[in-house]
């Protein structure tokens, strides 16, 4: 119901970047620029100062942002309140999830949620954890499931379940013969890692620092943005990766990959993130409750 131009303006203002706003809104940058131009023409004034590769709000932009925050919040609340007058949980649910969660954990949760609440239409966006949390902060997503706690103060974080990460390699790799592997033992082997911004990358980098050395000390030969791509490269025997044990369950059964536990054990907490607001729809609240229960159960299994 709210003006799309205000939604785009709010995202650009929060991100201080047309490029980052386009990413969080899942739009092209020219489309974002066009929406801002239209809004500036509507008010007959500039809303952003542009220069030296940076943008900042003009005094008029500050006023528009204040009203945009209130208008968009009330608009979303109005839509939800009217929908809930029927007493049913229904409507569009915009979910964002990091790749590991979206590809290997969430499909069953979404299917079971749809069976329980047939009036709900879920729309899933898949990206790395950093992009998802910025999408939630920009209100282009209702809720996000990410592989690390959020770093954004505007978001609430709820721990969802535990996930163990293990060393993954080809059966013929030297590490495949070990029952467990220490961080220092990994220094002498080629490493295939996730890209910066990935929750998995953040957790593994922190793990190596805790072990007493910098992530750059590893022999990183490749950075990839997809779990499937990493598995494909690791299968060739080029090097090892560190991945959720959930991801490689099928490959382990087929005998094309081996998963070796780390010592000390490496676990991470998967998190649900959503905006810190007084009002939260019954739909979002119900999905938070439902997905936490299902994912926690799956993690124990």
Steps between C-alpha positions, in 0.01 A plus 500: 500500500789737575665698220778287348711812456506548877611139550787545256594838651508350850729218385745741331501725808561211739774345285657833391547333165295451182685176430440345843137614496452329164642179645280503810189582296596246232468769233738630235694816582345697207153412635597632844644819349179552298281468811710755689492739205121476489474575872732800469291630210185452708640715784686729257819477705810288537480235773862384477831679463722304262874547478839328527338158476284559808141606559338671797155632582419864437293683765192423288610136484522482879138617524383253236680212675332578830156490338589201278591292808167580663289462184652165402470363851134601529422377149637155577317489830173606335521228235571236760232611746231494231608156381489368855139611552400176329654307788713298257875507457543586136677730257839542338806412708831634367778275628872536441746222576870439463593235248572216743169545680296562184631203306537235768280587801213727405311317220337251737415776749330706229308198373372408845413863577296520179309185596427643846406846367375464141405868478865605521708558187872490578751667270861395562806706411839329517823695555790510744437594864616861465265571208206336679536701820524825301185397311314452829628835629375669181156333543522326164490173699277418798741260662844354437675176592875547513811310609619748763345759736409827331740794527225757435357679807162543327442123497397252767680165499358173630716190519347223297714187518857372511689390189834316496762583237752236394795464265381365165733336248520234231548137611856497362606819682757458784254650754238235419696239698479696826234451768526868595708794387641804682511851349882491475490179297302688234776754435692266269205422271326706224177659624177573310291754692175694481502865394523803737153584634410134541399388849710186455804711409451722805477202737800316355718814498416554868580135575847531347572821692400328824745222407782756495551584133351726234267362230747635243756250631304221330584409142177631348480398134139594426203696639155391384152633571309173480513186718438282194788663313731439796398135520567459128851642532578301815394177325785552250753470784629856459468577870279495807207717607323564829124453471190409696477124541137530383617611156707192424270228636411366153857517368623307805246226431610485137866483604611801294583719802629442852417720802755516784412664834714790620660501841409711683151451362370782278133585543303810417159632589252556219291809562164653411509877449217751466455876556487636855149639496217515750261333257565158356237324292347172611630349175863592571465401867353163405774432245770588755346258749442227240842515331691511831328180614553319168862602451592422859346154458688449172827606663460240773432237235 
